[in-house]
Structure formats: structure tokens, C-alpha cells
């Protein structure tokens, strides 16, 4: 229980950083996906 609470506290504390990282990963993956689809064409 305490371990889960600590994880929740950390996730809330770093929520903004995680959001930026998630957006970055999604942006990069979309670029790679575009390159793959264009190379297939």
C-alpha cells in the first residue's frame, strides 16, 4: 500500500514531464511511421 502511494505521488509530481515525454515519443513515432509508409510507396 505504501509502495503504491509513493508511486502515485511520484507520478503526480512528474506528471508534466511524463506528458511532455509522451508527446515527444508520439511525435517521433508518427514521423517514423510517415517515413515507413512513404518508403513503402
N, CA, C and O atoms as CSV, one atom per row, in Angstrom:
chain,resi,resn,atom,element,x,y,z
A,1,UNK,N,N,0.846,-1.200,0.000
A,1,UNK,CA,C,0.000,0.000,0.000
A,1,UNK,C,C,0.881,1.250,0.000
A,1,UNK,O,O,0.675,2.164,-0.799
A,2,UNK,N,N,1.855,1.280,0.897
A,2,UNK,CA,C,2.739,2.452,0.950
A,2,UNK,C,C,3.518,2.597,-0.353
A,2,UNK,O,O,3.737,3.709,-0.833
A,3,UNK,N,N,3.938,1.455,-0.925
A,3,UNK,CA,C,4.707,1.498,-2.168
A,3,UNK,C,C,3.868,2.109,-3.296
A,3,UNK,O,O,4.353,2.940,-4.064
A,4,UNK,N,N,2.598,1.683,-3.384
A,4,UNK,CA,C,1.712,2.222,-4.409
A,4,UNK,C,C,1.489,3.715,-4.191
A,4,UNK,O,O,1.451,4.486,-5.150
A,5,UNK,N,N,1.343,4.118,-2.948
A,5,UNK,CA,C,1.123,5.533,-2.640
A,5,UNK,C,C,2.345,6.348,-3.070
A,5,UNK,O,O,2.209,7.451,-3.599
A,6,UNK,N,N,3.532,5.800,-2.838
A,6,UNK,CA,C,4.755,6.505,-3.231
A,6,UNK,C,C,4.808,6.653,-4.752
A,6,UNK,O,O,5.180,7.709,-5.264
A,7,UNK,N,N,4.438,5.597,-5.467
A,7,UNK,CA,C,4.444,5.647,-6.933
A,7,UNK,C,C,3.443,6.701,-7.415
A,7,UNK,O,O,3.737,7.467,-8.332
A,8,UNK,N,N,2.277,6.736,-6.802
A,8,UNK,CA,C,1.266,7.719,-7.190
A,8,UNK,C,C,1.780,9.128,-6.949
A,8,UNK,O,O,1.578,10.014,-7.779
A,9,UNK,N,N,2.447,9.343,-5.815
A,9,UNK,CA,C,2.987,10.667,-5.505
A,9,UNK,C,C,4.033,11.073,-6.526
A,9,UNK,O,O,4.060,12.220,-6.973
A,10,UNK,N,N,4.899,10.128,-6.899
A,10,UNK,CA,C,5.941,10.435,-7.882
A,10,UNK,C,C,5.320,10.710,-9.246
A,10,UNK,O,O,5.729,11.643,-9.937
A,11,UNK,N,N,4.342,9.910,-9.635
A,11,UNK,CA,C,3.716,10.086,-10.942
A,11,UNK,C,C,3.009,11.441,-11.003
A,11,UNK,O,O,3.044,12.110,-12.035
A,12,UNK,N,N,2.370,11.846,-9.913
A,12,UNK,CA,C,1.698,13.149,-9.882
A,12,UNK,C,C,2.735,14.263,-9.929
A,12,UNK,O,O,2.523,15.289,-10.576
A,13,UNK,N,N,3.863,14.058,-9.238
A,13,UNK,CA,C,4.915,15.079,-9.181
A,13,UNK,C,C,5.549,15.266,-10.551
A,13,UNK,O,O,5.891,16.385,-10.933
A,14,UNK,N,N,5.705,14.179,-11.286
A,14,UNK,CA,C,6.357,14.243,-12.600
A,14,UNK,C,C,5.332,14.155,-13.729
A,14,UNK,O,O,5.692,13.829,-14.859
A,15,UNK,N,N,4.074,14.438,-13.446
A,15,UNK,CA,C,3.028,14.279,-14.462
A,15,UNK,C,C,3.323,15.166,-15.677
A,15,UNK,O,O,3.149,14.731,-16.815
A,16,UNK,N,N,3.767,16.401,-15.442
A,16,UNK,CA,C,4.028,17.303,-16.568
A,16,UNK,C,C,5.189,16.788,-17.408
A,16,UNK,O,O,5.128,16.815,-18.637
A,17,UNK,N,N,6.249,16.317,-16.747
A,17,UNK,CA,C,7.400,15.805,-17.500
A,17,UNK,C,C,7.002,14.569,-18.293
A,17,UNK,O,O,7.395,14.413,-19.449
A,18,UNK,N,N,6.209,13.675,-17.659
A,18,UNK,CA,C,5.769,12.463,-18.359
A,18,UNK,C,C,4.903,12.834,-19.558
A,18,UNK,O,O,4.970,12.186,-20.603
A,19,UNK,N,N,4.084,13.888,-19.404
A,19,UNK,CA,C,3.229,14.306,-20.511
A,19,UNK,C,C,4.087,14.783,-21.671
A,19,UNK,O,O,3.823,14.436,-22.823
A,20,UNK,N,N,5.119,15.580,-21.376
A,20,UNK,CA,C,5.999,16.067,-22.440
A,20,UNK,C,C,6.720,14.909,-23.112
A,20,UNK,O,O,6.851,14.877,-24.335
A,21,UNK,N,N,7.187,13.956,-22.309
A,21,UNK,CA,C,7.897,12.794,-22.871
A,21,UNK,C,C,6.949,11.981,-23.749
A,21,UNK,O,O,7.339,11.514,-24.819
A,22,UNK,N,N,5.706,11.813,-23.299
A,22,UNK,CA,C,4.737,11.049,-24.084
A,22,UNK,C,C,4.460,11.744,-25.414
A,22,UNK,O,O,4.376,11.093,-26.455
A,23,UNK,N,N,4.317,13.074,-25.373
A,23,UNK,CA,C,4.079,13.818,-26.608
A,23,UNK,C,C,5.275,13.695,-27.535
A,23,UNK,O,O,5.112,13.535,-28.744
A,24,UNK,N,N,6.489,13.769,-26.970
A,24,UNK,CA,C,7.702,13.645,-27.778
A,24,UNK,C,C,7.748,12.275,-28.446
A,24,UNK,O,O,8.021,12.170,-29.642
A,25,UNK,N,N,7.481,11.228,-27.672
A,25,UNK,CA,C,7.525,9.863,-28.223
A,25,UNK,C,C,6.477,9.702,-29.323
A,25,UNK,O,O,6.749,9.103,-30.364
A,26,UNK,N,N,5.291,10.234,-29.089
A,26,UNK,CA,C,4.238,10.135,-30.097
A,26,UNK,C,C,4.617,10.891,-31.371
A,26,UNK,O,O,4.351,10.431,-32.481
A,27,UNK,N,N,5.250,12.071,-31.194
A,27,UNK,CA,C,5.655,12.873,-32.355
A,27,UNK,C,C,6.728,12.146,-33.156
A,27,UNK,O,O,6.658,12.086,-34.384
A,28,UNK,N,N,7.722,11.593,-32.461
A,28,UNK,CA,C,8.814,10.878,-33.133
A,28,UNK,C,C,8.275,9.628,-33.815
A,28,UNK,O,O,8.646,9.332,-34.951
A,29,UNK,N,N,7.402,8.890,-33.128
A,29,UNK,CA,C,6.864,7.653,-33.706
A,29,UNK,C,C,6.023,7.974,-34.947
A,29,UNK,O,O,6.027,7.213,-35.915
A,30,UNK,N,N,5.303,9.101,-34.916
A,30,UNK,CA,C,4.496,9.470,-36.081
A,30,UNK,C,C,5.398,9.805,-37.255
A,30,UNK,O,O,5.078,9.482,-38.399
A,31,UNK,N,N,6.538,10.457,-36.977
A,31,UNK,CA,C,7.485,10.779,-38.056
A,31,UNK,C,C,8.036,9.493,-38.650
A,31,UNK,O,O,8.104,9.350,-39.871
A,32,UNK,N,N,8.432,8.548,-37.784
A,32,UNK,CA,C,8.956,7.272,-38.275
A,32,UNK,C,C,7.883,6.543,-39.086
A,32,UNK,O,O,8.181,5.934,-40.113
A,33,UNK,N,N,6.636,6.609,-38.619
A,33,UNK,CA,C,5.557,5.931,-39.329
A,33,UNK,C,C,5.377,6.543,-40.714
A,33,UNK,O,O,5.168,5.819,-41.687
A,34,UNK,N,N,5.456,7.871,-40.811
A,34,UNK,CA,C,5.328,8.537,-42.111
A,34,UNK,C,C,6.454,8.096,-43.039
A,34,UNK,O,O,6.210,7.794,-44.208
A,35,UNK,N,N,7.687,8.056,-42.529
A,35,UNK,CA,C,8.824,7.651,-43.360
A,35,UNK,C,C,8.643,6.220,-43.844
A,35,UNK,O,O,8.937,5.911,-44.999
A,36,UNK,N,N,8.159,5.339,-42.958
A,36,UNK,CA,C,7.965,3.942,-43.356
A,36,UNK,C,C,6.898,3.843,-44.439
A,36,UNK,O,O,7.073,3.113,-45.414
A,37,UNK,N,N,5.797,4.567,-44.279
A,37,UNK,CA,C,4.722,4.491,-45.268
A,37,UNK,C,C,5.191,5.092,-46.588
A,37,UNK,O,O,4.863,4.568,-47.653
A,38,UNK,N,N,5.957,6.187,-46.536
A,38,UNK,CA,C,6.445,6.804,-47.768
A,38,UNK,C,C,7.451,5.884,-48.456
A,38,UNK,O,O,7.448,5.782,-49.682
A,39,UNK,N,N,8.297,5.222,-47.700
A,39,UNK,CA,C,9.297,4.321,-48.292
A,39,UNK,C,C,8.584,3.130,-48.939
A,39,UNK,O,O,9.041,2.611,-49.957
A,40,UNK,N,N,7.461,2.697,-48.346
A,40,UNK,CA,C,6.713,1.587,-48.932
A,40,UNK,C,C,6.114,2.007,-50.275
A,40,UNK,O,O,6.043,1.205,-51.206
A,41,UNK,N,N,5.687,3.256,-50.367
A,41,UNK,CA,C,5.126,3.740,-51.626
A,41,UNK,C,C,6.257,3.870,-52.644
A,41,UNK,O,O,6.017,4.265,-53.785
